[in-house]
Amino acid sequence: MALFTYEAKDLFQWLVDSADIVVVDVRNAKDFGRFHVESPRPFTLVNISYYDFMENEEESVARVPKGSRVRIVCAKEGSARYVAEIFERHGYDVGYLVGGIKTWGNLLVPQLVAKGNDYELFQFIRPGKASCSYGLISGKEMMLFDPSRNLEFYFGFAAEKGCIITKTFETHLQADYIAGSRDIAKRAGAVFYANDGDFKTSKNPYTPLLDGEIHSFSLGGPKVRVLFTPGHTPGSTSYIIDEHFIVSGDMIFINSVGRPDLGGKAEEWAGMLFDSIQMVKQLDHGLLVLPGHYIDWEEANSELIFARILGEVLERNKNIYDIDDLAAFVEFIKENMRPQPEEYAVIRLVNANLREEEMERQEELDLGKNECAASAYAKAQEARGA
């Protein structure tokens, strides 16, 4: 069978469909360990370095059962093509990922969360970052929440829906990925909204939010209520849509809450987070939580959407939400702190428009799963019995 190429969206669909494939990642072990393809379904993933194929082709190929349908992934595409050609010579059905692992990292998968008489609410899942952005459409207008830097996706999606992007909102100054609101607003002529608590010292051309203010569309549609929920950052903000959904950013996660130590002020911000948690517990427990990140695919529902009602979220995280003493909460945060990735300090500066990076460097900074939850590390350690 002839060698072929495939795109990140093809790989995601194969994985969702539980296709009988073997994904072979030919990057080095360090890069593979930092970030690799993950799936909502079980699949076979093998890491065999490109250099292994150069040094011992026969032995490396033999690590993948004969007759397997092989899909190669590498850093930038060239190495994947080289290895794919080797597998082809050995009689395998083989294809390689166009553009390398960065295309997986930038992939956005649209999922319809809800459809009303006058609106559609979409979750845009980014499997490579374990993050979610959102699009709310009414009439011929679309509002975005926490868009990534994959501008072509958002504009293409808006065009498919016959609408224009009129507003783009940030839940906070992101540390784990390069945000897209500034560039989207510039290109679309949309209004860029953010909280002064995070953005006042930035050089972004944004419009400050007010706690409790309402945003609406030109011709009816659902209302969007701003709710300040400081703690993950001083300017963390949630958005309540139609009093049915809460776009919670890094405040409320399906498993855990947002860690408050990314700005280097763990105790100070932990106090704000504790107060916001008390406020969250008073919200309507029937609100559908739409988080900014997830830890793994276990959090998705049967439709592979990351959304759970607030009551369930509170129950899943009783160990956090039931802490009713500030000192005990701060101690919990300290116990769950771990080093943040070095890239986060740079990403914050880029998102504040205080530093510029070349496109290739932005791609490097933007790769890898998020580290934004307060208890992910502790849970992982406990699961390993460490």
Backbone torsions as a table, in degrees:
resi	resn	phi	psi	omega
1	MET	NA	139.8	-175.7
2	ALA	-68.8	144.7	175.4
3	LEU	-62.8	141.7	-179.3
4	PHE	-140.9	167.7	175.9
5	THR	-110.6	158.6	175.6
6	TYR	-142.5	165.5	-179.7
7	GLU	-108.2	166.6	-178.5
8	ALA	-58.5	-38.9	-179.7
9	LYS	-64.6	-32.1	176.8
10	ASP	-66.4	-44.1	-180.0
11	LEU	-61.9	-43.8	179.7
12	PHE	-60.3	-43.2	-179.3
13	GLN	-65.3	-40.4	176.5
14	TRP	-59.7	-41.9	-178.4
15	LEU	-68.0	-41.4	177.5
16	VAL	-63.0	-38.5	-179.1
17	ASP	-81.3	2.2	-177.6
18	SER	55.1	42.1	178.4
19	ALA	-62.7	148.5	-178.2
20	ASP	-80.9	80.4	-179.7
21	ILE	-131.1	159.6	172.9
22	VAL	-117.3	119.4	178.0
23	VAL	-90.9	122.6	-180.0
24	VAL	-112.2	113.2	179.0
25	ASP	-96.5	119.6	-172.6
26	VAL	-102.7	17.5	173.9
27	ARG	-77.9	170.5	178.8
28	ASN	-71.1	164.0	-173.6
29	ALA	-62.1	-35.5	-179.2
30	LYS	-64.8	-49.5	180.0
31	ASP	-65.8	-38.5	178.1
32	PHE	-62.9	-42.6	-179.0
33	GLY	-65.7	-31.0	-179.2
34	ARG	-74.3	-34.9	-173.0
35	PHE	-164.4	123.5	177.2
36	HIS	-149.8	172.7	-178.9
37	VAL	-64.0	132.9	174.3
38	GLU	-127.0	158.2	-172.8
39	SER	-141.4	151.7	173.5
40	PRO	-71.2	-13.7	178.8
41	ARG	-119.5	154.2	175.5
42	PRO	-62.6	140.8	177.0
43	PHE	-155.0	166.5	-178.5
44	THR	-93.5	119.6	179.4
45	LEU	-124.4	126.6	-178.3
46	VAL	-125.3	133.5	175.7
47	ASN	-106.1	108.3	176.8
48	ILE	-127.5	113.5	-175.3
49	SER	-59.6	142.7	174.5
50	TYR	-51.5	-38.4	-179.2
51	TYR	-68.0	-28.5	176.1
52	ASP	-63.0	-38.8	178.7
53	PHE	-67.8	-34.0	178.5
54	MET	-69.2	-37.1	-175.5
55	GLU	-85.1	-35.8	-178.5
56	ASN	-149.4	84.4	-174.9
57	GLU	-60.5	-49.2	-175.0
58	GLU	-61.8	-45.1	-177.8
59	GLU	-67.1	-39.3	-179.2
60	SER	-67.0	-44.9	179.0
61	VAL	-62.6	-37.6	-177.2
62	ALA	-65.3	-13.8	178.3
63	ARG	-74.9	-10.3	176.3
64	VAL	-113.2	121.7	-176.2
65	PRO	-52.6	138.1	178.4
66	LYS	-58.8	138.6	179.2
67	GLY	92.2	-5.2	179.4
68	SER	-69.0	149.6	171.7
69	ARG	-90.4	109.0	-169.5
70	VAL	-102.2	135.1	177.0
71	ARG	-124.4	115.5	-173.4
72	ILE	-92.9	140.3	176.3
73	VAL	-129.1	138.5	174.5
74	CYS	-143.7	-171.7	-176.1
75	ALA	-70.6	-49.3	-172.3
76	LYS	-129.0	-1.1	176.2
77	GLU	111.4	-40.6	-174.4
78	GLY	-59.2	-46.4	-179.5
79	SER	-65.3	-36.0	179.5
80	ALA	-64.8	-40.5	178.1
81	ARG	-63.6	-43.4	179.6
82	TYR	-57.9	-47.9	-178.5
83	VAL	-69.8	-37.4	179.3
84	ALA	-61.4	-38.4	179.0
85	GLU	-64.6	-34.4	176.8
86	ILE	-65.3	-48.5	178.9
87	PHE	-61.3	-36.6	179.0
88	GLU	-63.1	-42.3	179.4
89	ARG	-62.8	-25.6	-179.9
90	HIS	-93.1	9.6	172.2
91	GLY	87.3	17.6	-179.8
92	TYR	-89.0	150.9	167.2
93	ASP	-77.4	110.6	-170.4
94	VAL	-140.6	141.1	173.8
95	GLY	-139.3	161.6	179.2
96	TYR	-130.8	152.1	-174.3
97	LEU	-75.4	123.2	177.4
98	VAL	-68.9	132.2	175.1
99	GLY	84.6	-6.9	177.7
100	GLY	78.5	-173.4	-172.6
101	ILE	-62.6	-23.7	-179.2
102	LYS	-63.0	-29.3	179.4
103	THR	-69.7	-31.6	173.1
104	TRP	-69.0	-41.2	179.8
105	GLY	-62.9	-30.2	-178.4
106	ASN	-95.5	-6.5	-177.1
107	LEU	-58.6	135.6	173.6
108	LEU	-122.5	131.4	-178.3
109	VAL	-114.2	113.2	-179.2
110	PRO	-78.8	133.7	177.2
111	GLN	-131.1	130.1	178.5
112	LEU	-78.3	115.3	179.7
113	VAL	-82.3	-45.1	-177.5
114	ALA	-157.3	151.2	177.9
115	LYS	-134.2	120.1	178.4
116	GLY	-108.2	-173.5	179.5
117	ASN	-65.2	-30.2	-175.3
118	ASP	-131.3	22.1	178.4
119	TYR	-160.9	162.7	169.3
120	GLU	-134.4	135.4	179.7
121	LEU	-117.0	122.5	-177.0
122	PHE	-116.3	143.6	169.0
123	GLN	-105.2	129.8	177.9
124	PHE	-106.7	102.1	-176.2
125	ILE	-83.8	133.4	177.1
126	ARG	-112.2	90.1	-173.9
127	PRO	-56.9	-35.5	-176.9
128	GLY	-71.3	-19.0	-179.7
129	LYS	-113.3	-8.5	-174.1
130	ALA	54.8	46.8	-179.4
131	SER	-133.1	166.3	-178.4
132	CYS	-137.5	137.4	167.8
133	SER	-117.6	173.6	-171.6
134	TYR	-141.0	149.6	175.9
135	GLY	-131.5	128.7	178.5
136	LEU	-115.7	119.2	-175.8
137	ILE	-113.5	134.2	171.9
138	SER	-147.0	129.2	-174.8
139	GLY	62.0	-127.8	179.4
140	LYS	-110.3	28.9	-179.5
141	GLU	-124.7	147.7	175.4
142	MET	-132.6	133.6	170.7
143	MET	-101.6	140.0	177.1
144	LEU	-113.1	149.9	177.4
145	PHE	-129.9	119.2	178.8
146	ASP	56.4	48.5	178.4
147	PRO	-66.2	148.4	175.8
148	SER	-84.2	-174.3	-178.5
149	ARG	-84.1	6.1	177.6
150	ASN	-81.8	70.0	-173.6
151	LEU	-59.1	-39.5	-175.8
152	GLU	-60.6	-33.7	178.2
153	PHE	-63.6	-50.6	-175.3
154	TYR	-63.7	-42.6	179.5
155	PHE	-69.6	-35.8	176.5
156	GLY	-66.1	-40.9	179.2
157	PHE	-64.6	-43.6	178.4
158	ALA	-60.9	-41.7	179.8
159	ALA	-63.5	-41.2	178.3
160	GLU	-61.3	-34.5	-178.5
161	LYS	-88.3	-0.2	177.9
162	GLY	67.8	35.6	-178.6
163	CYS	-135.5	172.4	176.3
164	ILE	-119.7	153.9	178.2
165	ILE	-83.9	119.0	-176.2
166	THR	-106.8	-28.2	-179.3
167	LYS	-143.3	145.2	174.9
168	THR	-136.8	129.1	-173.0
169	PHE	-115.7	141.6	171.8
170	GLU	-109.1	138.4	175.9
171	THR	-81.1	-22.5	178.0
172	HIS	-174.8	173.1	174.4
173	LEU	-76.2	107.6	-173.3
174	GLN	-67.3	143.3	176.6
175	ALA	-112.1	-21.1	-171.6
176	ASP	-100.6	-13.3	174.8
177	TYR	-151.4	158.3	-179.9
178	ILE	-80.4	120.4	-175.4
179	ALA	-77.1	157.4	-176.6
180	GLY	-107.7	-4.9	-172.4
181	SER	-58.4	-44.0	-177.4
182	ARG	-59.6	-48.0	-178.1
183	ASP	-72.4	-34.8	177.4
184	ILE	-64.9	-44.1	179.6
185	ALA	-61.8	-42.3	-179.8
186	LYS	-63.9	-42.7	-176.2
187	ARG	-76.6	-36.8	-175.1
188	ALA	-94.1	-13.0	-173.3
189	GLY	74.4	20.6	-179.2
190	ALA	-83.1	163.5	175.9
191	VAL	-89.1	131.7	-179.3
192	PHE	-101.4	115.0	-177.7
193	TYR	-108.0	138.9	177.6
194	ALA	-158.1	168.2	-176.2
195	ASN	-92.5	130.3	178.2
196	ASP	-55.3	-29.7	-178.2
197	GLY	-55.6	-29.4	178.0
198	ASP	-108.7	-31.1	-166.3
199	PHE	-105.4	-6.1	-174.6
200	LYS	-59.6	-36.0	-179.2
201	THR	-91.4	4.4	178.3
202	SER	-84.0	174.1	175.3
203	LYS	-111.4	32.6	179.0
204	ASN	-86.6	142.0	175.8
205	PRO	-84.6	71.0	-174.0
206	TYR	-109.4	165.2	173.8
207	THR	-105.2	123.0	-177.2
208	PRO	-65.5	142.4	176.3
209	LEU	-87.6	156.4	172.2
210	LEU	-119.3	135.1	179.4
211	ASP	-60.2	127.0	178.2
212	GLY	89.2	-7.2	-179.3
213	GLU	-68.8	156.6	-176.9
214	ILE	-112.7	134.2	174.5
215	HIS	-113.8	142.4	-176.8
216	SER	-140.7	172.6	176.6
217	PHE	-92.7	168.0	-177.9
218	SER	-65.4	-35.8	-175.1
219	LEU	-124.9	74.1	178.0
220	GLY	74.0	-142.9	-179.0
221	GLY	83.1	179.2	-177.5
222	PRO	-72.0	154.1	175.6
223	LYS	-93.5	150.7	177.6
224	VAL	-120.2	117.0	-178.6
225	ARG	-102.2	130.3	-179.5
226	VAL	-83.2	131.7	178.8
227	LEU	-131.7	111.7	178.1
228	PHE	-72.0	126.0	-179.3
229	THR	-132.8	65.8	-175.9
230	PRO	-64.4	152.7	177.6
231	GLY	150.8	-58.5	173.3
232	HIS	-59.8	-42.8	168.2
233	THR	-140.2	164.0	178.6
234	PRO	-62.1	-27.6	-178.0
235	GLY	-103.4	16.8	-179.6
236	SER	-58.1	134.5	-174.0
237	THR	-136.5	138.8	173.6
238	SER	-110.6	160.7	-179.0
239	TYR	-129.9	121.4	-179.9
240	ILE	-98.9	117.3	-175.2
241	ILE	-101.1	121.5	174.7
242	ASP	56.6	22.5	-177.9
243	GLU	55.0	23.4	178.4
244	HIS	-122.7	-26.6	-174.8
245	PHE	-128.4	145.9	174.8
246	ILE	-125.8	112.7	172.5
247	VAL	-80.0	105.6	-164.7
248	SER	-99.4	-0.9	-179.3
249	GLY	55.6	-129.5	179.6
250	ASP	-105.3	23.2	175.7
251	MET	-85.2	-59.3	-177.9
252	ILE	-109.9	119.6	171.5
253	PHE	-107.8	158.8	177.3
254	ILE	-64.6	-40.8	171.3
255	ASN	-120.1	112.6	178.3
256	SER	91.4	-174.9	175.0
257	VAL	-130.7	168.9	-179.2
258	GLY	-69.4	135.0	179.8
259	ARG	-70.7	140.3	-176.1
260	PRO	-100.3	15.2	-172.1
261	ASP	-106.8	4.7	-174.4
262	LEU	-69.4	-19.8	178.7
263	GLY	-93.9	5.4	178.9
264	GLY	79.9	14.0	-179.9
265	LYS	-128.8	58.1	-170.8
266	ALA	-55.9	-50.7	-175.6
267	GLU	-68.1	-42.8	-179.6
268	GLU	-62.6	-47.1	-178.5
269	TRP	-73.7	-28.8	177.8
270	ALA	-61.5	-35.1	177.0
271	GLY	-63.9	-41.6	176.9
272	MET	-65.4	-41.2	179.9
273	LEU	-63.1	-41.4	178.3
274	PHE	-58.7	-44.7	179.1
275	ASP	-64.5	-39.6	179.4
276	SER	-67.1	-35.6	177.1
277	ILE	-61.9	-40.6	178.0
278	GLN	-62.7	-37.8	178.6
279	MET	-68.1	-42.5	179.9
280	VAL	-59.5	-39.1	-178.5
281	LYS	-64.5	-18.9	179.5
282	GLN	-91.4	-6.6	179.0
283	LEU	-71.8	164.2	175.9
284	ASP	-58.1	118.6	-177.2
285	HIS	-69.2	-7.6	177.5
286	GLY	-89.1	-4.4	176.7
287	LEU	-59.9	140.4	176.8
288	LEU	-89.7	116.3	-177.8
289	VAL	-78.9	127.4	177.3
290	LEU	-120.1	96.8	-171.2
291	PRO	-79.8	163.2	176.5
292	GLY	-83.0	-21.8	-179.2
293	HIS	-145.0	166.5	170.9
294	TYR	-139.4	161.3	-180.0
295	ILE	-89.7	-45.3	176.0
296	ASP	-154.7	175.0	-173.3
297	TRP	-69.4	-12.3	177.6
298	GLU	-59.4	-25.6	-177.0
299	GLU	-75.6	-17.8	-178.5
300	ALA	-72.6	153.5	176.7
301	ASN	-84.7	-172.2	-175.5
302	SER	-64.9	-19.9	178.7
303	GLU	-95.9	11.0	-178.8
304	LEU	60.4	39.5	173.9
305	ILE	-114.9	138.5	178.8
306	PHE	-89.9	90.8	-177.2
307	ALA	-157.9	128.0	177.2
308	ARG	-142.9	148.1	178.6
309	ILE	-68.5	150.6	-174.5
310	LEU	-57.9	-39.2	179.7
311	GLY	-57.5	-41.4	178.6
312	GLU	-68.1	-40.0	179.3
313	VAL	-61.2	-43.7	179.1
314	LEU	-62.6	-38.4	179.8
315	GLU	-69.8	-41.1	-179.9
316	ARG	-63.5	-26.6	-174.8
317	ASN	-118.4	36.9	-178.4
318	LYS	-56.7	-35.1	-178.5
319	ASN	-61.4	-22.5	177.3
320	ILE	-96.3	-52.7	-173.6
321	TYR	-69.6	-20.3	179.6
322	ASP	-86.3	-3.3	175.7
323	ILE	-73.0	113.8	-174.2
324	ASP	-109.0	10.8	-179.8
325	ASP	-123.5	129.0	-176.3
326	LEU	-59.6	-44.7	-179.0
327	ALA	-60.8	-40.7	179.0
328	ALA	-66.7	-35.9	179.6
329	PHE	-67.7	-43.3	178.2
330	VAL	-61.2	-38.8	177.7
331	GLU	-63.9	-40.4	176.6
332	PHE	-59.2	-44.7	-179.8
333	ILE	-62.1	-45.2	179.8
334	LYS	-59.4	-39.9	-179.0
335	GLU	-67.9	-25.0	-177.0
336	ASN	-104.0	6.2	177.0
337	MET	-73.8	147.2	172.7
338	ARG	-151.4	162.5	-176.6
339	PRO	-58.7	134.9	175.2
340	GLN	-83.5	151.1	178.0
341	PRO	-55.6	141.6	-178.4
342	GLU	-58.0	-30.4	-176.9
343	GLU	-64.7	-23.5	-173.4
344	TYR	-60.5	-38.0	180.0
345	ALA	-62.9	-39.6	178.9
346	VAL	-69.7	-43.4	-178.8
347	ILE	-60.8	-39.6	177.8
348	ARG	-59.7	-41.5	179.4
349	LEU	-66.5	-40.3	177.6
350	VAL	-63.0	-44.6	-179.1
351	ASN	-69.4	-23.5	176.3
352	ALA	-85.6	-0.1	-178.4
353	ASN	62.5	32.1	178.8
354	LEU	-105.5	-1.7	-179.7
355	ARG	-153.0	141.2	177.7
356	GLU	-112.1	142.2	177.4
357	GLU	-132.5	145.2	176.3
358	GLU	-62.7	156.8	-176.0
359	MET	-55.9	-42.5	-179.1
360	GLU	-63.5	-39.4	178.6
361	ARG	-68.3	-36.5	175.7
362	GLN	-60.6	-40.5	177.9
363	GLU	-60.3	-43.2	-179.8
364	GLU	-64.8	-44.7	-179.0
365	LEU	-62.7	-33.4	-170.7
366	ASP	-83.9	-8.0	-178.7
367	LEU	-82.6	151.2	174.8
368	GLY	105.1	147.7	-179.2
369	LYS	-66.9	157.6	179.3
370	ASN	-72.6	159.7	176.0
371	GLU	-131.1	52.2	-169.8
372	CYS	-103.9	-8.9	-177.7
373	ALA	-86.7	146.9	-176.2
374	ALA	-75.4	-23.1	-173.7
375	SER	-122.8	6.8	-177.5
376	ALA	-60.1	-43.3	-176.9
377	TYR	-64.9	-46.0	-179.7
378	ALA	-62.5	-39.8	179.6
379	LYS	-63.0	-42.9	-178.8
380	ALA	-64.7	-42.0	178.5
381	GLN	-62.3	-42.9	-179.4
382	GLU	-63.9	-40.9	-179.6
383	ALA	-63.5	-32.2	-179.9
384	ARG	-86.5	-4.1	-178.7
385	GLY	73.0	22.9	-178.1
386	ALA	-82.7	NA	NA
